[in-house]
Amino acid sequence: MFAAYAARIDRDHPLDGLELGDRPTPTARPGWTTVQVKAASLNHHDLWSLRGVGLAEDKLPMILGCDAAGIDEEGNEVVLHSVIGQSGHGVGPREQRSILTEKYQGTFAEQVTVPTWNVLPKPKELSFAEAACLPTAWLTAYRMLFTNAGVRPGDSVLVQGAGGGVATAAIVLGRAAGLRVYAVSRDEAKRKRAVELGAVEAVEPGARLPHKVDAVIETVGAATWSHSVKSLRPGGSLVISGATSGDRPSHAELTRIFFLELKVVGSTMGSKDELEDLLSFCATTGVRPVIDQVLPLDRARDAFTRLAAGDQFGKIVLSTE
């Protein structure tokens, strides 16, 4: 079957390790289901995999891709939860959790196999491309906002790095849930798009906000950390799920954190139950993932190049149709 996969690890030039071509079709195994992939979306996790982060050399070649929607063996339209091993279903009860592409082959292929427990019904209201955007970036944003930040309608939230998958999801979900959302981006066009999606205001990095916010959604890391901490009200929450600009800020702002009793909360992905809630939320409210572009699977290199350059706004989707 045709697939996009990591053939080599290259920390400095990750795209040099990306190959497109034939890979073995999945083999049947008890408790697992093979899905015909209709659409799969890119995440920064895929770029990090090509750099060897979370992907060991002895696992190569590894088909990339965490997210997918498609057709299961019984003809049902489904969405995949990409966290394997958190429950013991389909794997040993002591197996540590991992994401597809770290230990098990991913979704940038015509077929993928996952534990049957990880297969969820796709709401009929969502297209395959829309559904394929939800299991990683959108699920991460959902958990950050509604589980770990604990915000309520009427609260204010700052979203760093507008344009990225998680950040874009947080803007759209936050607006739909009645939050006052502020966004940050270096790019004027991305700031404009953020406002169009529902942000009250979009500002340049480091800019002062009209008021302190209840929570910050942080995925950028070192470059925006100080601004995130300084933007919080006393007792506010900074929820972090990534550090694309580095994980060692020059100013940790520790004094401000303890003096104002700020909360710093780490957040990773989300549970199957939360994905079910997110799917239902999108189906019933009309909220849809922001899609930057849809490309055929054989143009995966173009998709990776766009993601690596940071030119996208929203999700890039690969289609097998």
MARTILUM-474841 format. One record per residue (C-alpha): x, y, z; residue number from 1. Coordinates in steps of 0.05 Angstrom, whole numbers, plus 5000, padded with zeros to 4 digits. Example, Ala and Ser with C-alpha at 12.3 -4.5 7.8 and 13.67 -1.06 7.14 Angstrom:
// residues 2
<atom><east>5246</east><north>4910</north><up>5156</up><pos>1</pos></atom>
<atom><east>5273</east><north>4979</north><up>5143</up><pos>2</pos></atom>
This chain:
// residues 321
<atom><east>5000</east><north>5000</north><up>5000</up><pos>1</pos></atom>
<atom><east>5022</east><north>5072</north><up>4989</up><pos>2</pos></atom>
<atom><east>5046</east><north>5110</north><up>5050</up><pos>3</pos></atom>
<atom><east>5087</east><north>5169</north><up>5075</up><pos>4</pos></atom>
<atom><east>5138</east><north>5144</north><up>5125</up><pos>5</pos></atom>
<atom><east>5201</east><north>5161</north><up>5164</up><pos>6</pos></atom>
<atom><east>5259</east><north>5122</north><up>5133</up><pos>7</pos></atom>
<atom><east>5314</east><north>5158</north><up>5170</up><pos>8</pos></atom>
<atom><east>5323</east><north>5205</north><up>5229</up><pos>9</pos></atom>
<atom><east>5354</east><north>5272</north><up>5213</up><pos>10</pos></atom>
<atom><east>5352</east><north>5322</north><up>5271</up><pos>11</pos></atom>
<atom><east>5376</east><north>5381</north><up>5230</up><pos>12</pos></atom>
<atom><east>5340</east><north>5367</north><up>5164</up><pos>13</pos></atom>
<atom><east>5279</east><north>5326</north><up>5184</up><pos>14</pos></atom>
<atom><east>5247</east><north>5325</north><up>5115</up><pos>15</pos></atom>
<atom><east>5307</east><north>5289</north><up>5087</up><pos>16</pos></atom>
<atom><east>5283</east><north>5227</north><up>5125</up><pos>17</pos></atom>
<atom><east>5213</east><north>5229</north><up>5095</up><pos>18</pos></atom>
<atom><east>5198</east><north>5177</north><up>5041</up><pos>19</pos></atom>
<atom><east>5136</east><north>5163</north><up>4999</up><pos>20</pos></atom>
<atom><east>5124</east><north>5094</north><up>4971</up><pos>21</pos></atom>
<atom><east>5099</east><north>5023</north><up>4984</up><pos>22</pos></atom>
<atom><east>5095</east><north>4994</north><up>5054</up><pos>23</pos></atom>
<atom><east>5065</east><north>4927</north><up>5077</up><pos>24</pos></atom>
<atom><east>4991</east><north>4927</north><up>5090</up><pos>25</pos></atom>
<atom><east>4972</east><north>4917</north><up>5164</up><pos>26</pos></atom>
<atom><east>4967</east><north>4845</north><up>5188</up><pos>27</pos></atom>
<atom><east>4906</east><north>4821</north><up>5227</up><pos>28</pos></atom>
<atom><east>4913</east><north>4812</north><up>5302</up><pos>29</pos></atom>
<atom><east>4862</east><north>4796</north><up>5356</up><pos>30</pos></atom>
<atom><east>4828</east><north>4856</north><up>5387</up><pos>31</pos></atom>
<atom><east>4851</east><north>4903</north><up>5332</up><pos>32</pos></atom>
<atom><east>4813</east><north>4934</north><up>5273</up><pos>33</pos></atom>
<atom><east>4839</east><north>4954</north><up>5205</up><pos>34</pos></atom>
<atom><east>4812</east><north>5019</north><up>5177</up><pos>35</pos></atom>
<atom><east>4812</east><north>5043</north><up>5105</up><pos>36</pos></atom>
<atom><east>4838</east><north>5114</north><up>5114</up><pos>37</pos></atom>
<atom><east>4799</east><north>5168</north><up>5079</up><pos>38</pos></atom>
<atom><east>4833</east><north>5228</north><up>5109</up><pos>39</pos></atom>
<atom><east>4891</east><north>5241</north><up>5158</up><pos>40</pos></atom>
<atom><east>4917</east><north>5307</north><up>5185</up><pos>41</pos></atom>
<atom><east>4988</east><north>5331</north><up>5200</up><pos>42</pos></atom>
<atom><east>5013</east><north>5351</north><up>5268</up><pos>43</pos></atom>
<atom><east>5079</east><north>5380</north><up>5292</up><pos>44</pos></atom>
<atom><east>5088</east><north>5312</north><up>5325</up><pos>45</pos></atom>
<atom><east>5102</east><north>5285</north><up>5255</up><pos>46</pos></atom>
<atom><east>5159</east><north>5333</north><up>5245</up><pos>47</pos></atom>
<atom><east>5187</east><north>5316</north><up>5313</up><pos>48</pos></atom>
<atom><east>5184</east><north>5243</north><up>5295</up><pos>49</pos></atom>
<atom><east>5229</east><north>5256</north><up>5235</up><pos>50</pos></atom>
<atom><east>5278</east><north>5288</north><up>5284</up><pos>51</pos></atom>
<atom><east>5277</east><north>5226</north><up>5327</up><pos>52</pos></atom>
<atom><east>5235</east><north>5255</north><up>5384</up><pos>53</pos></atom>
<atom><east>5192</east><north>5197</north><up>5410</up><pos>54</pos></atom>
<atom><east>5214</east><north>5153</north><up>5352</up><pos>55</pos></atom>
<atom><east>5273</east><north>5107</north><up>5361</up><pos>56</pos></atom>
<atom><east>5317</east><north>5086</north><up>5302</up><pos>57</pos></atom>
<atom><east>5301</east><north>5013</north><up>5314</up><pos>58</pos></atom>
<atom><east>5227</east><north>5027</north><up>5298</up><pos>59</pos></atom>
<atom><east>5243</east><north>5051</north><up>5227</up><pos>60</pos></atom>
<atom><east>5214</east><north>5051</north><up>5177</up><pos>61</pos></atom>
<atom><east>5153</east><north>5082</north><up>5211</up><pos>62</pos></atom>
<atom><east>5090</east><north>5105</north><up>5175</up><pos>63</pos></atom>
<atom><east>5076</east><north>5175</north><up>5201</up><pos>64</pos></atom>
<atom><east>5009</east><north>5206</north><up>5221</up><pos>65</pos></atom>
<atom><east>4970</east><north>5206</north><up>5286</up><pos>66</pos></atom>
<atom><east>4901</east><north>5226</north><up>5263</up><pos>67</pos></atom>
<atom><east>4853</east><north>5193</north><up>5215</up><pos>68</pos></atom>
<atom><east>4781</east><north>5181</north><up>5195</up><pos>69</pos></atom>
<atom><east>4757</east><north>5126</north><up>5150</up><pos>70</pos></atom>
<atom><east>4717</east><north>5062</north><up>5141</up><pos>71</pos></atom>
<atom><east>4724</east><north>5003</north><up>5188</up><pos>72</pos></atom>
<atom><east>4719</east><north>4929</north><up>5170</up><pos>73</pos></atom>
<atom><east>4643</east><north>4930</north><up>5177</up><pos>74</pos></atom>
<atom><east>4634</east><north>4990</north><up>5132</up><pos>75</pos></atom>
<atom><east>4623</east><north>5041</north><up>5188</up><pos>76</pos></atom>
<atom><east>4650</east><north>5112</north><up>5183</up><pos>77</pos></atom>
<atom><east>4698</east><north>5120</north><up>5241</up><pos>78</pos></atom>
<atom><east>4749</east><north>5166</north><up>5275</up><pos>79</pos></atom>
<atom><east>4811</east><north>5140</north><up>5310</up><pos>80</pos></atom>
<atom><east>4834</east><north>5156</north><up>5381</up><pos>81</pos></atom>
<atom><east>4910</east><north>5156</north><up>5371</up><pos>82</pos></atom>
<atom><east>4933</east><north>5141</north><up>5443</up><pos>83</pos></atom>
<atom><east>4951</east><north>5068</north><up>5449</up><pos>84</pos></atom>
<atom><east>4959</east><north>5032</north><up>5515</up><pos>85</pos></atom>
<atom><east>4928</east><north>5080</north><up>5564</up><pos>86</pos></atom>
<atom><east>4873</east><north>5030</north><up>5581</up><pos>87</pos></atom>
<atom><east>4903</east><north>4962</north><up>5566</up><pos>88</pos></atom>
<atom><east>4853</east><north>4949</north><up>5511</up><pos>89</pos></atom>
<atom><east>4886</east><north>4913</north><up>5453</up><pos>90</pos></atom>
<atom><east>4954</east><north>4913</north><up>5486</up><pos>91</pos></atom>
<atom><east>4985</east><north>4887</north><up>5550</up><pos>92</pos></atom>
<atom><east>4956</east><north>4918</north><up>5614</up><pos>93</pos></atom>
<atom><east>5024</east><north>4944</north><up>5635</up><pos>94</pos></atom>
<atom><east>5042</east><north>4976</north><up>5568</up><pos>95</pos></atom>
<atom><east>5058</east><north>5050</north><up>5575</up><pos>96</pos></atom>
<atom><east>5016</east><north>5096</north><up>5532</up><pos>97</pos></atom>
<atom><east>5043</east><north>5119</north><up>5466</up><pos>98</pos></atom>
<atom><east>5017</east><north>5156</north><up>5406</up><pos>99</pos></atom>
<atom><east>5012</east><north>5125</north><up>5337</up><pos>100</pos></atom>
<atom><east>5080</east><north>5131</north><up>5301</up><pos>101</pos></atom>
<atom><east>5120</east><north>5123</north><up>5365</up><pos>102</pos></atom>
<atom><east>5111</east><north>5047</north><up>5371</up><pos>103</pos></atom>
<atom><east>5056</east><north>5029</north><up>5322</up><pos>104</pos></atom>
<atom><east>5050</east><north>5048</north><up>5248</up><pos>105</pos></atom>
<atom><east>5012</east><north>5112</north><up>5234</up><pos>106</pos></atom>
<atom><east>4956</east><north>5138</north><up>5190</up><pos>107</pos></atom>
<atom><east>4991</east><north>5168</north><up>5128</up><pos>108</pos></atom>
<atom><east>4974</east><north>5106</north><up>5089</up><pos>109</pos></atom>
<atom><east>4916</east><north>5073</north><up>5053</up><pos>110</pos></atom>
<atom><east>4904</east><north>5029</north><up>5114</up><pos>111</pos></atom>
<atom><east>4920</east><north>5031</north><up>5189</up><pos>112</pos></atom>
<atom><east>4906</east><north>4981</north><up>5245</up><pos>113</pos></atom>
<atom><east>4891</east><north>5001</north><up>5317</up><pos>114</pos></atom>
<atom><east>4860</east><north>4969</north><up>5378</up><pos>115</pos></atom>
<atom><east>4785</east><north>4962</north><up>5367</up><pos>116</pos></atom>
<atom><east>4775</east><north>5002</north><up>5431</up><pos>117</pos></atom>
<atom><east>4807</east><north>5062</north><up>5396</up><pos>118</pos></atom>
<atom><east>4755</east><north>5064</north><up>5341</up><pos>119</pos></atom>
<atom><east>4697</east><north>5115</north><up>5350</up><pos>120</pos></atom>
<atom><east>4637</east><north>5128</north><up>5306</up><pos>121</pos></atom>
<atom><east>4645</east><north>5189</north><up>5261</up><pos>122</pos></atom>
<atom><east>4586</east><north>5237</north><up>5267</up><pos>123</pos></atom>
<atom><east>4549</east><north>5242</north><up>5201</up><pos>124</pos></atom>
<atom><east>4552</east><north>5318</north><up>5206</up><pos>125</pos></atom>
<atom><east>4628</east><north>5318</north><up>5198</up><pos>126</pos></atom>
<atom><east>4666</east><north>5303</north><up>5134</up><pos>127</pos></atom>
<atom><east>4724</east><north>5255</north><up>5135</up><pos>128</pos></atom>
<atom><east>4772</east><north>5313</north><up>5128</up><pos>129</pos></atom>
<atom><east>4740</east><north>5351</north><up>5186</up><pos>130</pos></atom>
<atom><east>4737</east><north>5290</north><up>5231</up><pos>131</pos></atom>
<atom><east>4810</east><north>5274</north><up>5217</up><pos>132</pos></atom>
<atom><east>4831</east><north>5341</north><up>5247</up><pos>133</pos></atom>
<atom><east>4802</east><north>5327</north><up>5316</up><pos>134</pos></atom>
<atom><east>4840</east><north>5270</north><up>5351</up><pos>135</pos></atom>
<atom><east>4906</east><north>5305</north><up>5366</up><pos>136</pos></atom>
<atom><east>4907</east><north>5381</north><up>5359</up><pos>137</pos></atom>
<atom><east>4834</east><north>5394</north><up>5372</up><pos>138</pos></atom>
<atom><east>4830</east><north>5343</north><up>5427</up><pos>139</pos></atom>
<atom><east>4891</east><north>5374</north><up>5459</up><pos>140</pos></atom>
<atom><east>4858</east><north>5443</north><up>5457</up><pos>141</pos></atom>
<atom><east>4793</east><north>5416</north><up>5484</up><pos>142</pos></atom>
<atom><east>4828</east><north>5384</north><up>5544</up><pos>143</pos></atom>
<atom><east>4870</east><north>5446</north><up>5556</up><pos>144</pos></atom>
<atom><east>4810</east><north>5492</north><up>5558</up><pos>145</pos></atom>
<atom><east>4755</east><north>5452</north><up>5591</up><pos>146</pos></atom>
<atom><east>4793</east><north>5402</north><up>5635</up><pos>147</pos></atom>
<atom><east>4859</east><north>5434</north><up>5655</up><pos>148</pos></atom>
<atom><east>4845</east><north>5509</north><up>5651</up><pos>149</pos></atom>
<atom><east>4776</east><north>5499</north><up>5681</up><pos>150</pos></atom>
<atom><east>4748</east><north>5561</north><up>5647</up><pos>151</pos></atom>
<atom><east>4675</east><north>5578</north><up>5646</up><pos>152</pos></atom>
<atom><east>4632</east><north>5619</north><up>5598</up><pos>153</pos></atom>
<atom><east>4649</east><north>5692</north><up>5605</up><pos>154</pos></atom>
<atom><east>4722</east><north>5679</north><up>5626</up><pos>155</pos></atom>
<atom><east>4779</east><north>5707</north><up>5586</up><pos>156</pos></atom>
<atom><east>4834</east><north>5666</north><up>5552</up><pos>157</pos></atom>
<atom><east>4898</east><north>5684</north><up>5517</up><pos>158</pos></atom>
<atom><east>4920</east><north>5637</north><up>5460</up><pos>159</pos></atom>
<atom><east>4993</east><north>5640</north><up>5440</up><pos>160</pos></atom>
<atom><east>5015</east><north>5624</north><up>5369</up><pos>161</pos></atom>
<atom><east>4952</east><north>5636</north><up>5329</up><pos>162</pos></atom>
<atom><east>4954</east><north>5595</north><up>5265</up><pos>163</pos></atom>
<atom><east>4979</east><north>5530</north><up>5295</up><pos>164</pos></atom>
<atom><east>4932</east><north>5471</north><up>5300</up><pos>165</pos></atom>
<atom><east>4922</east><north>5472</north><up>5375</up><pos>166</pos></atom>
<atom><east>4919</east><north>5548</north><up>5379</up><pos>167</pos></atom>
<atom><east>4868</east><north>5553</north><up>5323</up><pos>168</pos></atom>
<atom><east>4826</east><north>5499</north><up>5356</up><pos>169</pos></atom>
<atom><east>4829</east><north>5536</north><up>5422</up><pos>170</pos></atom>
<atom><east>4804</east><north>5601</north><up>5390</up><pos>171</pos></atom>
<atom><east>4745</east><north>5567</north><up>5356</up><pos>172</pos></atom>
<atom><east>4726</east><north>5523</north><up>5415</up><pos>173</pos></atom>
<atom><east>4734</east><north>5580</north><up>5464</up><pos>174</pos></atom>
<atom><east>4691</east><north>5626</north><up>5424</up><pos>175</pos></atom>
<atom><east>4637</east><north>5573</north><up>5416</up><pos>176</pos></atom>
<atom><east>4637</east><north>5561</north><up>5492</up><pos>177</pos></atom>
<atom><east>4626</east><north>5635</north><up>5508</up><pos>178</pos></atom>
<atom><east>4697</east><north>5654</north><up>5527</up><pos>179</pos></atom>
<atom><east>4731</east><north>5720</north><up>5512</up><pos>180</pos></atom>
<atom><east>4790</east><north>5699</north><up>5470</up><pos>181</pos></atom>
<atom><east>4853</east><north>5739</north><up>5456</up><pos>182</pos></atom>
<atom><east>4904</east><north>5713</north><up>5407</up><pos>183</pos></atom>
<atom><east>4978</east><north>5726</north><up>5393</up><pos>184</pos></atom>
<atom><east>5016</east><north>5720</north><up>5327</up><pos>185</pos></atom>
<atom><east>5077</east><north>5751</north><up>5294</up><pos>186</pos></atom>
<atom><east>5040</east><north>5749</north><up>5228</up><pos>187</pos></atom>
<atom><east>4989</east><north>5804</north><up>5212</up><pos>188</pos></atom>
<atom><east>4949</east><north>5759</north><up>5166</up><pos>189</pos></atom>
<atom><east>4943</east><north>5706</north><up>5220</up><pos>190</pos></atom>
<atom><east>4921</east><north>5759</north><up>5271</up><pos>191</pos></atom>
<atom><east>4866</east><north>5780</north><up>5222</up><pos>192</pos></atom>
<atom><east>4844</east><north>5708</north><up>5213</up><pos>193</pos></atom>
<atom><east>4843</east><north>5697</north><up>5288</up><pos>194</pos></atom>
<atom><east>4794</east><north>5755</north><up>5296</up><pos>195</pos></atom>
<atom><east>4752</east><north>5728</north><up>5239</up><pos>196</pos></atom>
<atom><east>4748</east><north>5662</north><up>5277</up><pos>197</pos></atom>
<atom><east>4722</east><north>5696</north><up>5340</up><pos>198</pos></atom>
<atom><east>4780</east><north>5725</north><up>5378</up><pos>199</pos></atom>
<atom><east>4762</east><north>5791</north><up>5412</up><pos>200</pos></atom>
<atom><east>4830</east><north>5818</north><up>5393</up><pos>201</pos></atom>
<atom><east>4895</east><north>5792</north><up>5364</up><pos>202</pos></atom>
<atom><east>4960</east><north>5825</north><up>5383</up><pos>203</pos></atom>
<atom><east>5034</east><north>5820</north><up>5367</up><pos>204</pos></atom>
<atom><east>5080</east><north>5779</north><up>5413</up><pos>205</pos></atom>
<atom><east>5092</east><north>5814</north><up>5480</up><pos>206</pos></atom>
<atom><east>5037</east><north>5866</north><up>5471</up><pos>207</pos></atom>
<atom><east>4998</east><north>5888</north><up>5532</up><pos>208</pos></atom>
<atom><east>4926</east><north>5862</north><up>5534</up><pos>209</pos></atom>
<atom><east>4866</east><north>5905</north><up>5553</up><pos>210</pos></atom>
<atom><east>4863</east><north>5866</north><up>5619</up><pos>211</pos></atom>
<atom><east>4893</east><north>5805</north><up>5653</up><pos>212</pos></atom>
<atom><east>4864</east><north>5739</north><up>5632</up><pos>213</pos></atom>
<atom><east>4838</east><north>5678</north><up>5670</up><pos>214</pos></atom>
<atom><east>4879</east><north>5628</north><up>5630</up><pos>215</pos></atom>
<atom><east>4933</east><north>5622</north><up>5577</up><pos>216</pos></atom>
<atom><east>4937</east><north>5567</north><up>5525</up><pos>217</pos></atom>
<atom><east>5011</east><north>5559</north><up>5512</up><pos>218</pos></atom>
<atom><east>5042</east><north>5516</north><up>5457</up><pos>219</pos></atom>
<atom><east>5100</east><north>5561</north><up>5435</up><pos>220</pos></atom>
<atom><east>5144</east><north>5556</north><up>5497</up><pos>221</pos></atom>
<atom><east>5207</east><north>5596</north><up>5508</up><pos>222</pos></atom>
<atom><east>5191</east><north>5654</north><up>5461</up><pos>223</pos></atom>
<atom><east>5124</east><north>5670</north><up>5493</up><pos>224</pos></atom>
<atom><east>5131</east><north>5644</north><up>5564</up><pos>225</pos></atom>
<atom><east>5145</east><north>5711</north><up>5598</up><pos>226</pos></atom>
<atom><east>5087</east><north>5744</north><up>5562</up><pos>227</pos></atom>
<atom><east>5041</east><north>5687</north><up>5581</up><pos>228</pos></atom>
<atom><east>5058</east><north>5692</north><up>5655</up><pos>229</pos></atom>
<atom><east>5053</east><north>5768</north><up>5656</up><pos>230</pos></atom>
<atom><east>4984</east><north>5765</north><up>5622</up><pos>231</pos></atom>
<atom><east>4951</east><north>5724</north><up>5678</up><pos>232</pos></atom>
<atom><east>4908</east><north>5751</north><up>5733</up><pos>233</pos></atom>
<atom><east>4925</east><north>5730</north><up>5804</up><pos>234</pos></atom>
<atom><east>4907</east><north>5657</north><up>5813</up><pos>235</pos></atom>
<atom><east>4902</east><north>5646</north><up>5737</up><pos>236</pos></atom>
<atom><east>4923</east><north>5584</north><up>5700</up><pos>237</pos></atom>
<atom><east>4977</east><north>5574</north><up>5647</up><pos>238</pos></atom>
<atom><east>4965</east><north>5509</north><up>5610</up><pos>239</pos></atom>
<atom><east>5022</east><north>5484</north><up>5567</up><pos>240</pos></atom>
<atom><east>5021</east><north>5427</north><up>5517</up><pos>241</pos></atom>
<atom><east>5081</east><north>5443</north><up>5473</up><pos>242</pos></atom>
<atom><east>5144</east><north>5484</north><up>5464</up><pos>243</pos></atom>
<atom><east>5156</east><north>5494</north><up>5390</up><pos>244</pos></atom>
<atom><east>5205</east><north>5551</north><up>5403</up><pos>245</pos></atom>
<atom><east>5243</east><north>5513</north><up>5457</up><pos>246</pos></atom>
<atom><east>5231</east><north>5490</north><up>5528</up><pos>247</pos></atom>
<atom><east>5281</east><north>5534</north><up>5566</up><pos>248</pos></atom>
<atom><east>5255</east><north>5606</north><up>5572</up><pos>249</pos></atom>
<atom><east>5308</east><north>5657</north><up>5591</up><pos>250</pos></atom>
<atom><east>5261</east><north>5686</north><up>5643</up><pos>251</pos></atom>
<atom><east>5221</east><north>5634</north><up>5682</up><pos>252</pos></atom>
<atom><east>5183</east><north>5688</north><up>5721</up><pos>253</pos></atom>
<atom><east>5184</east><north>5646</north><up>5784</up><pos>254</pos></atom>
<atom><east>5174</east><north>5705</north><up>5831</up><pos>255</pos></atom>
<atom><east>5111</east><north>5726</north><up>5794</up><pos>256</pos></atom>
<atom><east>5086</east><north>5655</north><up>5793</up><pos>257</pos></atom>
<atom><east>5090</east><north>5643</north><up>5868</up><pos>258</pos></atom>
<atom><east>5072</east><north>5714</north><up>5889</up><pos>259</pos></atom>
<atom><east>5008</east><north>5715</north><up>5847</up><pos>260</pos></atom>
<atom><east>4994</east><north>5642</north><up>5862</up><pos>261</pos></atom>
<atom><east>4991</east><north>5625</north><up>5788</up><pos>262</pos></atom>
<atom><east>4978</east><north>5554</north><up>5766</up><pos>263</pos></atom>
<atom><east>5023</east><north>5521</north><up>5714</up><pos>264</pos></atom>
<atom><east>4990</east><north>5459</north><up>5686</up><pos>265</pos></atom>
<atom><east>5019</east><north>5409</north><up>5637</up><pos>266</pos></atom>
<atom><east>4971</east><north>5379</north><up>5587</up><pos>267</pos></atom>
<atom><east>4980</east><north>5321</north><up>5538</up><pos>268</pos></atom>
<atom><east>4929</east><north>5299</north><up>5487</up><pos>269</pos></atom>
<atom><east>4863</east><north>5276</north><up>5517</up><pos>270</pos></atom>
<atom><east>4822</east><north>5215</north><up>5535</up><pos>271</pos></atom>
<atom><east>4775</east><north>5174</north><up>5491</up><pos>272</pos></atom>
<atom><east>4717</east><north>5202</north><up>5531</up><pos>273</pos></atom>
<atom><east>4740</east><north>5273</north><up>5517</up><pos>274</pos></atom>
<atom><east>4746</east><north>5257</north><up>5443</up><pos>275</pos></atom>
<atom><east>4674</east><north>5231</north><up>5444</up><pos>276</pos></atom>
<atom><east>4652</east><north>5296</north><up>5477</up><pos>277</pos></atom>
<atom><east>4690</east><north>5337</north><up>5426</up><pos>278</pos></atom>
<atom><east>4659</east><north>5300</north><up>5368</up><pos>279</pos></atom>
<atom><east>4590</east><north>5311</north><up>5398</up><pos>280</pos></atom>
<atom><east>4606</east><north>5384</north><up>5411</up><pos>281</pos></atom>
<atom><east>4625</east><north>5396</north><up>5339</up><pos>282</pos></atom>
<atom><east>4565</east><north>5357</north><up>5312</up><pos>283</pos></atom>
<atom><east>4513</east><north>5393</north><up>5354</up><pos>284</pos></atom>
<atom><east>4541</east><north>5464</north><up>5353</up><pos>285</pos></atom>
<atom><east>4563</east><north>5469</north><up>5281</up><pos>286</pos></atom>
<atom><east>4635</east><north>5482</north><up>5301</up><pos>287</pos></atom>
<atom><east>4683</east><north>5456</north><up>5248</up><pos>288</pos></atom>
<atom><east>4759</east><north>5449</north><up>5247</up><pos>289</pos></atom>
<atom><east>4796</east><north>5503</north><up>5209</up><pos>290</pos></atom>
<atom><east>4829</east><north>5469</north><up>5149</up><pos>291</pos></atom>
<atom><east>4887</east><north>5503</north><up>5116</up><pos>292</pos></atom>
<atom><east>4887</east><north>5457</north><up>5055</up><pos>293</pos></atom>
<atom><east>4872</east><north>5386</north><up>5034</up><pos>294</pos></atom>
<atom><east>4924</east><north>5350</north><up>4992</up><pos>295</pos></atom>
<atom><east>4927</east><north>5280</north><up>4963</up><pos>296</pos></atom>
<atom><east>4970</east><north>5231</north><up>5001</up><pos>297</pos></atom>
<atom><east>5022</east><north>5230</north><up>4945</up><pos>298</pos></atom>
<atom><east>5035</east><north>5303</north><up>4959</up><pos>299</pos></atom>
<atom><east>5053</east><north>5291</north><up>5031</up><pos>300</pos></atom>
<atom><east>5122</east><north>5323</north><up>5021</up><pos>301</pos></atom>
<atom><east>5089</east><north>5389</north><up>5001</up><pos>302</pos></atom>
<atom><east>5045</east><north>5384</north><up>5063</up><pos>303</pos></atom>
<atom><east>5106</east><north>5372</north><up>5109</up><pos>304</pos></atom>
<atom><east>5143</east><north>5430</north><up>5076</up><pos>305</pos></atom>
<atom><east>5086</east><north>5478</north><up>5089</up><pos>306</pos></atom>
<atom><east>5080</east><north>5455</north><up>5161</up><pos>307</pos></atom>
<atom><east>5155</east><north>5461</north><up>5173</up><pos>308</pos></atom>
<atom><east>5155</east><north>5532</north><up>5146</up><pos>309</pos></atom>
<atom><east>5098</east><north>5552</north><up>5192</up><pos>310</pos></atom>
<atom><east>5058</east><north>5579</north><up>5133</up><pos>311</pos></atom>
<atom><east>4993</east><north>5544</north><up>5150</up><pos>312</pos></atom>
<atom><east>4933</east><north>5570</north><up>5187</up><pos>313</pos></atom>
<atom><east>4895</east><north>5511</north><up>5215</up><pos>314</pos></atom>
<atom><east>4903</east><north>5438</north><up>5196</up><pos>315</pos></atom>
<atom><east>4934</east><north>5407</north><up>5135</up><pos>316</pos></atom>
<atom><east>4898</east><north>5345</north><up>5113</up><pos>317</pos></atom>
<atom><east>4921</east><north>5287</north><up>5069</up><pos>318</pos></atom>
<atom><east>4866</east><north>5251</north><up>5030</up><pos>319</pos></atom>
<atom><east>4867</east><north>5182</north><up>4999</up><pos>320</pos></atom>
<atom><east>4803</east><north>5195</north><up>4958</up><pos>321</pos></atom>
